[in-house]
Amino acid sequence: MILRAFLCLTLLSSGAIAQDRLSELRLRSQTLGLEAVGRLDLPEGGYCTGVLVDNDLVLTAAHCLLRDGVVIDPREIIFQAGMRRDEAVASRAGLRAVMMPDFSLGGEDALQSIRSDVALVQLESGIPLAVAAPFETSDEVEQGDLIEVVSVGQGRRHTLSREAGCEVTDAYEQVMAFSCDVDHGSSGAPVFKQIGFRAKIVSIISRGYRDGDKTVSFGTEVAPAVEQLRADLYSGRGVFPVTVVEGRSVTVGGKKEIGGARFIKP
């Protein structure tokens, strides 16, 4: 199923997909424990979803940090934690960012594109744990597992939405397919699995498509990627505003030769 679905993939970084099972979290009681999930406001009105994995680190999809192949200056990104009725529990500007070094949208290897569609944005200052407690990642996930997704999206950008009870419908080489309803703007949304006493992040939404009256979304196992990106961020390897791509220096606003983050219609 996954390989056939790749022919219909669409990025979800900022049209509409079924949302019948989504529940908007309009009450304060509904967002308790989910304050670490928020909206990443991008330049020129774009947005994605992100989630704290440390008090100053936001996990999201790598393609969210590109516009027509150009790297977005992370200092122009605002993370709005715990969005509810257009109000956030905390807002922070970005400072630095790093994405998986092998991320590419322009190639023919869709599996690799999804596997590497992971990035971290470091915030200008941390958000207190009492305001938004970061989530841990886990690689304990397999086909058939029940999961849930918390996200923003088209038509619901001002309030977080939650979908519980969807599942991992397929898995192959670290790429997973989910039965979760997602929409443009849901890129980077955390995919949670209940492990122990608190949910942990097992994936993030990369892209999705409609298969008749059903929605299929895709993501990768994020635990290994997050570990690598943390190391890269703290060592300075591949970090922008200034990063290195294929042996040459690229400043923010410069062209990053990996293809544009464009929508693909089925």
C-alpha positions as CSV (number, residue, x, y, z in Angstrom):
1,M,0.0,0.0,0.0
2,I,2.8,2.5,0.9
3,L,4.6,2.2,-2.5
4,R,1.3,2.8,-4.4
5,A,0.5,5.7,-2.1
6,F,3.8,7.5,-2.9
7,L,2.4,8.3,-6.4
8,C,-0.2,10.5,-4.7
9,L,1.8,12.2,-1.9
10,T,1.2,15.8,-1.0
11,L,3.1,18.0,1.4
12,L,1.1,19.5,4.2
13,S,3.0,22.6,5.0
14,S,0.4,25.2,5.0
15,G,-6.4,22.2,0.6
16,A,-8.5,20.2,2.4
17,I,-8.6,16.6,3.7
18,A,-11.3,14.9,5.7
19,Q,-11.5,15.9,9.3
20,D,-14.5,14.0,10.6
21,R,-12.7,12.4,13.5
22,L,-10.8,15.5,14.7
23,S,-11.7,17.2,18.0
24,E,-10.8,20.8,18.5
25,L,-9.3,21.5,22.0
26,R,-11.2,24.6,22.8
27,L,-11.3,24.2,26.6
28,R,-8.3,24.7,28.9
29,S,-8.9,21.3,30.4
30,Q,-8.6,19.6,27.0
31,T,-5.1,21.0,26.4
32,L,-3.7,20.1,29.8
33,G,-0.5,18.1,29.2
34,L,-0.5,19.1,25.5
35,E,0.9,22.6,25.9
36,A,4.2,21.5,24.3
37,V,2.4,21.1,20.9
38,G,2.0,24.4,19.0
39,R,1.9,26.3,15.8
40,L,5.1,27.3,14.0
41,D,4.4,30.6,12.3
42,L,6.5,31.0,9.2
43,P,7.2,34.0,7.0
44,E,4.5,35.2,4.6
45,G,1.7,33.7,6.5
46,G,2.7,30.0,6.3
47,Y,2.6,27.7,9.3
48,C,3.3,24.1,10.4
49,T,2.9,22.2,13.6
50,G,5.7,21.6,16.1
51,V,6.3,20.0,19.5
52,L,8.8,20.7,22.2
53,V,11.3,17.9,22.9
54,D,13.3,20.1,25.2
55,N,12.4,23.5,26.8
56,D,14.0,25.3,23.9
57,L,13.9,22.7,21.1
58,V,11.0,22.3,18.7
59,L,10.6,19.2,16.6
60,T,9.0,19.6,13.2
61,A,9.2,18.5,9.5
62,A,12.3,19.7,7.6
63,H,10.2,20.8,4.6
64,C,8.6,23.4,6.8
65,L,11.9,25.3,6.9
66,L,12.1,25.7,3.1
67,R,10.3,28.0,0.7
68,D,10.9,27.2,-3.0
69,G,14.2,25.6,-2.1
70,V,15.3,28.6,0.0
71,V,16.1,28.0,3.7
72,I,13.9,30.1,5.9
73,D,15.7,32.2,8.5
74,P,14.8,30.5,11.8
75,R,14.8,33.9,13.5
76,E,11.7,34.7,11.5
77,I,9.8,31.7,12.9
78,I,7.6,32.0,15.9
79,F,6.6,29.0,18.0
80,Q,3.1,29.4,19.6
81,A,2.9,26.7,22.3
82,G,-0.5,25.3,23.3
83,M,-2.6,27.2,20.8
84,R,-6.2,27.6,22.0
85,R,-8.7,30.1,20.5
86,D,-5.8,32.0,18.9
87,E,-4.0,32.3,22.3
88,A,-0.7,30.6,23.2
89,V,0.5,29.6,26.6
90,A,3.9,30.9,25.4
91,S,5.5,32.4,22.3
92,R,9.1,32.2,21.3
93,A,11.1,33.3,18.3
94,G,13.5,30.8,16.7
95,L,17.2,31.2,17.0
96,R,18.9,28.4,15.1
97,A,17.8,25.3,13.2
98,V,19.1,22.1,11.8
99,M,17.6,19.5,9.5
100,M,18.6,16.0,8.5
101,P,21.6,16.4,6.1
102,D,20.2,13.9,3.6
103,F,16.8,15.6,3.3
104,S,15.6,16.0,-0.3
105,L,12.3,16.7,-2.0
106,G,13.6,16.8,-5.5
107,G,14.7,13.1,-5.9
108,E,12.8,10.1,-6.9
109,D,13.3,8.2,-3.6
110,A,10.1,9.1,-1.7
111,L,11.0,6.8,1.2
112,Q,14.2,8.6,1.8
113,S,12.5,12.0,1.5
114,I,10.1,11.0,4.3
115,R,12.8,9.3,6.4
116,S,14.8,12.5,6.4
117,D,11.9,15.0,6.7
118,V,12.9,15.9,10.3
119,A,14.2,19.2,11.8
120,L,14.8,20.9,15.1
121,V,14.3,24.6,15.7
122,Q,16.1,26.0,18.7
123,L,14.2,28.9,20.4
124,E,15.7,32.2,21.5
125,S,14.9,31.2,25.1
126,G,13.4,28.2,26.8
127,I,9.8,27.8,27.8
128,P,9.4,26.9,31.5
129,L,8.5,23.3,32.3
130,A,5.6,24.5,34.4
131,V,4.1,26.1,31.3
132,A,4.8,23.4,28.7
133,A,6.4,20.1,29.5
134,P,8.4,18.7,26.6
135,F,7.7,15.2,25.3
136,E,10.1,12.3,25.0
137,T,10.6,10.3,21.8
138,S,10.4,6.6,21.5
139,D,11.1,3.9,18.8
140,E,8.6,1.5,20.3
141,V,6.1,1.5,17.4
142,E,5.0,-1.1,14.9
143,Q,2.2,-1.8,12.4
144,G,-1.2,-2.1,14.1
145,D,-0.3,0.2,17.1
146,L,-3.0,2.7,18.2
147,I,-1.8,6.3,18.0
148,E,-3.0,9.9,18.2
149,V,-2.1,13.1,16.5
150,V,-2.3,16.7,17.8
151,S,-2.0,19.4,15.2
152,V,-3.2,22.6,13.6
153,G,-4.3,22.8,10.0
154,Q,-6.3,24.6,7.4
155,G,-9.5,25.9,8.8
156,R,-8.3,25.2,12.4
157,R,-5.1,27.1,12.7
158,H,-6.2,29.0,15.8
159,T,-6.8,26.0,18.0
160,L,-5.1,22.6,18.5
161,S,-7.0,19.6,17.3
162,R,-6.6,16.0,18.5
163,E,-7.4,12.7,16.9
164,A,-7.2,9.6,19.0
165,G,-7.8,6.1,17.9
166,C,-6.1,6.1,14.6
167,E,-3.5,3.5,13.9
168,V,-0.2,2.6,12.1
169,T,-1.6,0.9,9.0
170,D,1.8,0.1,7.3
171,A,5.5,0.3,8.1
172,Y,8.5,-0.2,5.9
173,E,12.2,0.9,6.4
174,Q,11.3,3.4,9.2
175,V,8.5,5.0,7.2
176,M,5.0,4.5,8.5
177,A,1.5,5.1,7.2
178,F,-1.3,6.3,9.5
179,S,-5.1,6.3,9.3
180,C,-5.1,9.8,10.9
181,D,-6.9,12.8,9.3
182,V,-4.4,15.6,8.6
183,D,-4.5,18.8,6.5
184,H,-2.2,21.4,5.2
185,G,-0.4,23.0,8.2
186,S,-0.3,19.6,10.0
187,S,3.3,18.9,8.8
188,G,5.5,18.3,11.8
189,A,2.6,17.3,14.0
190,P,3.6,14.8,16.7
191,V,2.3,11.2,16.4
192,F,1.9,10.0,20.0
193,K,1.7,6.5,21.4
194,Q,0.9,5.8,25.0
195,I,4.0,4.3,26.6
196,G,3.9,4.0,30.4
197,F,2.3,6.9,32.2
198,R,2.7,9.5,29.4
199,A,2.4,9.6,25.7
200,K,5.7,9.7,23.7
201,I,6.4,10.9,20.2
202,V,7.0,8.0,17.8
203,S,6.7,10.0,14.6
204,I,5.8,13.3,13.0
205,I,3.5,14.0,10.1
206,S,5.4,14.5,6.9
207,R,2.8,14.3,4.1
208,G,-0.5,12.7,3.2
209,Y,-3.1,12.1,0.5
210,R,-6.7,11.1,0.0
211,D,-7.6,7.6,-1.0
212,G,-11.3,7.8,-1.9
213,D,-13.1,8.8,1.3
214,K,-10.1,7.9,3.5
215,T,-7.0,9.9,4.5
216,V,-3.6,8.4,4.6
217,S,-0.7,10.2,6.3
218,F,3.0,9.4,6.5
219,G,5.9,9.9,8.8
220,T,9.1,8.4,9.9
221,E,10.5,7.0,13.2
222,V,11.9,10.2,14.8
223,A,13.8,8.9,17.8
224,P,17.1,8.2,15.9
225,A,16.8,11.5,13.9
226,V,16.2,13.6,17.0
227,E,19.3,12.1,18.7
228,Q,21.4,12.9,15.6
229,L,19.9,16.4,15.2
230,R,20.6,17.2,18.9
231,A,24.3,16.2,18.4
232,D,24.4,18.3,15.2
233,L,22.9,21.3,16.8
234,Y,25.3,21.3,19.7
235,S,28.3,20.7,17.6
236,G,27.3,23.3,15.0
237,R,27.3,20.8,12.2
238,G,24.7,21.7,9.5
239,V,23.2,24.5,11.6
240,F,21.7,27.6,10.1
241,P,21.6,30.7,9.8
242,V,24.9,29.3,8.5
243,T,25.2,25.7,7.3
244,V,27.2,23.6,4.9
245,V,25.6,21.8,2.0
246,E,27.6,19.6,-0.3
247,G,30.9,21.2,0.8
248,R,29.9,24.8,0.3
249,S,28.7,27.5,2.7
250,V,25.1,28.5,2.5
251,T,23.7,31.5,4.4
252,V,20.0,31.8,5.3
253,G,18.1,33.1,2.3
254,G,20.5,31.3,0.0
255,K,19.4,28.5,-2.4
256,K,19.5,25.0,-0.9
257,E,19.6,22.6,-3.9
258,I,17.1,20.1,-2.7
259,G,14.0,21.0,-4.5
260,G,11.0,23.1,-3.5
261,A,8.4,22.4,-0.9
262,R,5.5,22.3,-3.3
263,F,2.1,20.6,-3.2
264,I,1.6,17.6,-5.4
265,K,-2.0,17.0,-6.4
266,P,-3.2,13.3,-6.7
